[in-house]
């Protein structure tokens, strides 16, 4: 992929932002590459972008990560030797997160196959339209206040399965996971926090897949200027992802993300018209 500095900036910004917002980052990457006249992206720039997204998600979720890490360490200490009470809530959150990640880990076995669907623009349009429907449906269900203390393992698997569908271009892992958790009656802010942690796991896996792709296919010619451009892309993706997290918290606090369904449908219509003109 040969992008200019400006194109790399836009590609990284929209990738970082759409990786957090439930609007399918892959669909937006396909759209941008069509505009740039480039046939697909390479694993190297995707790796740098995924690292930027991982950094932003870790920065945003560091409090929960620290709490769960401390709770797990304390749980290994014999009860009579503990100097503070065990944080059972964080332990249950970690258990729920592990359950959610099971379908996501399995989804990486079909990742390379799913990536081939990027070339079939009609399918991306259909999946993006379906993503809009998934975002729109939860508003018809009553809100709840459930969390890891009352959620079953099956419900955790369903939320994780929603995230696993993110390998399909046009489907947002965040969007499906949030919609499933909303239907299950999970409290919205808690659902968002768990979905962000899940998304961190997804992007760690994507970074691993990018590295494997580079090992098998090679990184190509890598000059200092290209490396510098990729490092800037990492920083831009980091900033875009942080902006996405802030927008998601704002949307969650003000009624949810169902309005983004109309955005998905608008982008799907635009891609459909673009496909007809091609």
PyMOL commands that set and color helices and strands:
alter all, ss='L'
color gray80, all
select helices_A, chain A and resi 5-18+25-36+43-75+79-81+88-119+121-140+153-167+173-183+188-217+224-253+260-277
alter helices_A, ss='H'
color red, helices_A
deselect
rebuild
show_as cartoon
